[in-house]
Amino acid sequence: LFITTANVLDTIPPALQDRMEVIEFPGYIEEEKLEIGHNFLIPRQLKEHGLLDAGIHFDDSVLSMMIRQYTYEAGVRNLEREIANVCRKVARKVAEKKRYPKRLTSKQLVKLLGPPRLTQELLREEDEVGVATGVAWTAAGGDVMIVEVTVMPGKGSLMMTGQLGEVMQESAQAALSFLRSHADRWEIDDEIFENSDVHIHIPEGAVPKDGPSAGVSMATALVSAFTNRPIRREVGMTGEITLRGRVLAVGGIREKALAARRIGIKQFV
């Protein structure tokens, strides 16, 4: 009996994967990471660094900041590394008999770990035309994926940028075909498609993206761009769209819903 672990299945050769019994575990949510951090990770690192009697205390706000702005993972491996990093720097101050913070604050955390490595995703300040809030699944959990669409004079071409994979590009083409075939529903003149170029962009271009679940977000952003109607920013979307406009089921709903809640999305479609 061989037991192996992996973060994603995509990198496992199909022939090997076919001979395995795959058991999938969901990633930890933030509340679970807080409990694991307080009950296991922090006590273990305090003990390993000889700080059990030093009176060091990690508030929930500090631990949440470490989770959101210093780590990006489904598990807690990097979180424990960051806790250990803090403990090492505090242990040095103790050894040198210097003053050290007993109750860590966000300002002290920045001094110990440096500036946050990740920006905390927040809702946009206002509704915008051609900008939809998508929610995606990643190996590290749920994440927000903004879809931007702009329409400009041209010859009917479709441009896609943001390191989109083949499946996601096909979703964009399906979304545009759906809009063109149902243009009369939104009172869109057919000629505008012949005389306009469409550009679909998903920010963070250095990060590869793929999968069909952005289809409904792309379709919504396209309708918004062609009708000049803004999209409500507090509505998050996920789902594959068909040429008939049906929204198909997708996976990772738990992680996506938690990501939507984290940034303040009020409605999740």
N, C-alpha and C positions, 0 to 999 in steps of 0.2 A: 504494500500500500504506500503510495507516494502522495504527500500533501504539499501542494505548491500554492503560492499567493501571487497576485498581480494587481496593479492598480487599474489597468484597462485590459480588455480582451482583444482590442484591435491589433496589438503587436504580437499576439500568439499565432503561430502558423496554423492554418485551418486543419491540416492533417493531425496535428497534436491536439488541438482543441476538440476535435471530433471524438477523441479517445478519453476525454475527461468528463467527469460529472461536475458541472459548474454550479457553485453556490455563491450567489451574489449577496453582499451585505451593503446596506445603505451607509453613506457617510454620516459622521456625527453632526448634529445641529449645534448651534452655539451654546444653548443651554446645557447640552450634554458635555461639551468641551469644558464649560465652566466647572461642572461637577467633577469631572475627571481631573481637571487642573488642581482644584482645591483639595480633593480627597486623596489623590495619588501622586501627581507630577510634582507639585510644590513640596510636599513633605519629603519625597524621595530626593529631590535636588538639595533641599536644605540639609538633609542628613549627609549626603555625599560631600557637601562643601563645609561641613562642620558648623552650620549656622542654626542648629535647632534651638540653641539658647540665646540667639542674637535678637529675638523678638521681631523678625522680619514678617511683614504682613502684606499680602497682595489683595487689594480691593477688587470687587467685581468689575468696576469701571476700568481698572488697569489691565486686568486679565482679558476683558473684552477688547480693549485697544490692541493688545498683543495678538489676539485671534484675528481681528479685522484688518489691521494695518501692518502687521509684521509677518504674518503667515498666510498662505493660500493653499489649503489642503483639505482633503476629506477626513483625514485622521488627526492625530495629535503629535506626530513625530517632531515636526518643526517647532511646534509650540513648546515641547519639552526642551528643545535646543535653546530657544530664546530664554526660557526660565533659567536654564543652566548658565547662560551667558550673563544674565543679571546677577545670579548668585556668585559667579566667579568675581565679578567686579566689586560686589559688596564684600566678599570674603577678603579681597585684597585690602580694602579700607580697614576692615577689622584687624587684619594682621599688622597693618602699619599704624594701628591705633589712631586712625583718623575718624572724624565724624561720618556717619553713614545714615541713610534714611531707613527708619524702621517701618514706617507706613508709606509705601510707594504711591506716588501720584503720577499723573500723565506727564507733567513737566520733568519729573525725575526720570521717568522711563525714557523720554527722548534723550536726556543726558547720558543715560547708560547704554542705550541701544542705537542712538543716532536718529536722524529724521525717519518718519514712517516710510516704509518701502512701497506701500500700496495706498492709493487714494480711496477713501470711503465713498462708494457710489451713492449719490443722492438723486432725488427726482429733479428734473429741470424746473426752473423758476416759472415758466409759462408754457402754455400749449403752443405748438408750432405746426405749420403746414408741412406735410411730407415727412414728419418725424414720428415714428411709432416706437413704443417701448416693448421690446420682445424679451422673453425670459428663456434662457437656454440651460441645458445640462452640460456640465464638464466633469472631468475626472476628479476635480476638487470640490464638486457640489454644484449647486445652482448659481447662475450668474445672470446679470442683466445685459441684454444685447440691444443697443439702439440701432434702429434701421432708418437710414436717411435716403430720401428720394428727391431728386430735382429734375424738372422738365425744362428743356431749352430748345430753341429753334434748331432744326436739323432735318435729317432724312429718314427718321424712323428706326434708328439703331438703339440698341440696349447695351449700356456699359455697366460693368460690375467690378467694384474694387473692395479691398479689405481682406485679401487672401481668402476668398470664398472657394470651398471645395466643389467638386463636380455636382454632388447631390444638391447643394445649396444653390448653385447656379441654375440647375434645372427647376428648382422651386421658384426662383425669380422669374424664369421664362413662363412657367405655368401660371403664376400670379398675374403677369402682364397679359397673357392670352385670355385668362378669365375676365380681366377688366375690359379688354377690347371686345370680347364677344357679348358683354353685358353693358356696353357703354350707355345705351339708352336708359338704363335703370338710374343712372346718375346724371342724365342729361348732358353727356359728353359728346361733342361732335366727332364723328368718325375721322374727319379730315385731320384733326389735331394729331392723331397717331402717325399719319404719313409725313407730317411737317415738323415733327418734334423728335428730339433724342432724349432718351431716359437714362439717367445715371443713378444706380443703386449703390450705396456705400454703407458699410458697417465699420464704425471706428475701431481703433486699436488694430491698425493694419499689419502690425508685426506679428499678430497672433493668428494662426490658421483657424478657419472656421468651416464646419461642414454639418450636414444633416438636414432633414426636411422640415424640422419644427419651426423654422422662421417663415414658412410660407404665408401664414395668416398675417403676420406682422408686415411682410412685404406687400401683400395685397392691400392692406389697410393704408399703408404709407403711399402706395400708388394712387389709390382713390383720392386720398387727401391732396396729393400733389396736382392731380388733374382737375379737381373741383375747387381747389383753393380753400378747403375747409380744414381748420386745425384739428388735431387729434388730442383727445384728453390724455394728459401725461400720466395721470394716476391709474390708467387702465393698462395692465400687463397682458401680453398675449403669447400663446404658444400653440402650435398645431400645424399639421401638413394640410395644404389646400389642394383641391383637385380642380380640373378644368370646369367642372360644374359648380364650383363654389362650395363644395362640401369640405368641412374641417375634419380631418381624420385624427384618430387617437395617437398620442406619442408617449414616450416613457419619461421617467425621471420627474414625475409630477410632484412628489414630496419635496425634492431638492429645489425645484423651480418655485413652488409655493412659498417655501421658506425664504428664498432669495427675494421674492416679491415683497414679502412682509418686511424684510430687513431694510429695504430702501423706502418703504412707505407707500407701496402700491395698494390702492383701496379695492380695486376690482381685478380679478384674474380670469381671463378667458382662455 
